[in-house]
């Protein structure tokens, strides 16, 4: 999260870093539920699983999926397509997901939390 806020790296890299933070939260929720997504499309399916793990609404999942596509294009096809606004939105989503994950773990899997 700190790297995603660093003004010394490119907008595209900041966006990808925030995306990776949010994806890590999604992977953690899925793993805590006893599952993992693998192979082609694993980012997509991990994001979709948030409807079942953290009970995210369809609008938030679609926004995250839109960011997935943007990150994919930015990483593999062309650079310079990410706006500062999108970086801010991706960071806000990552922070919100982390808060949701912590509350969800506390309620559903407190044994996974360290004191």
N, C-alpha and C positions, 0 to 999 in steps of 0.2 A: 504494500500500500504506500509506503514511503517513497519507493522508486517511482510509482505512478504519479506522484505529486512533485517530483523533482523537475524543475524548469531547465536543467542542464541536459536532459535527453529529449529526443524528438517527440513530437505529438503522437506519431504513430506508435512509438515504443511505449510511451506512457499509457496509451489506450490498451495496447496488448498486455501490458503488465497488470493494469486494473482488471482486464478481462480474465487473465490467469488467476488473479486473486479470487474473483467471483466463481470461476470454474472449480478452484480448489475447495471452496465452501460446498459446492454442489457435490463434488466427489466425496467429501467427508460425510455429508448427510446420507448419501447412497451407501457408503461403506458401513456407517453406523447401523444401517438397516439390513446389512448382510449381503449387499449386492455390489457389483461393479460393472461398468460398461466397458467393453473392449472392442477393438477392431474398427473398421470403417464406420464413421458416423457416431463414434463414442461421445464426442462433445455434444452433439445434438441430443442423444438419448439421455445423457447426464443432465442436461438442462431440462428436458421434458420430465424427468423423474422428480423435479422440484414440486410438481403438482401433488405428488404422493408423499414425499418426505416432509418438506417444510410447508405443505399446503398452500403454495403460492398460487395467486390468481392467474388466469390465462393471459391477461394483459401484460403482467410483469414477465411471464415466461416468454411471450412473443417479443417483448422489448429485448430481453436477454438474447433470444435467438437472432434478432436483427443485428445485435452487436456481434454475435458469433460470425455471421456472414461478413460483416464489415471487417472484423479482425482477420478473417481468412483471406479476403481480398487484399487487405493491406500487407499481410505477411507474404503472400504467394504471388500476387499479380502486379500490384502497383502501389507506390507509396504516395503520401501527400493527400490522401482522401479523407482523413480523419480531422474533424474540427475540434477546437478547444471545448466547445459545448458538449460534444460527444464524450470527450475525456472526462469532463465533469460529471456527466450523466452515468458513465460507466463506473466511476469512482463511487458515486452515491449508491448505485446498485450494489456494488461489492460490499460497501459498508453496511448497507441494510441487510444483505444476505448474511453477513457475519453475525450481526445482532440477532437475526432470526434463528440462525444455527445454534448460537449459544443458548437461547431460550428453549429451543426445541430439544437440545441435548439435555438441558437441566430437567425438563419435564419427562422425556422419553428414555434417555440413556444416561442418567446421572453417574453411573459407574465409569463412564468414559471421560469424565471431567476430573482434572487434577485439582487438588485444593492447595 
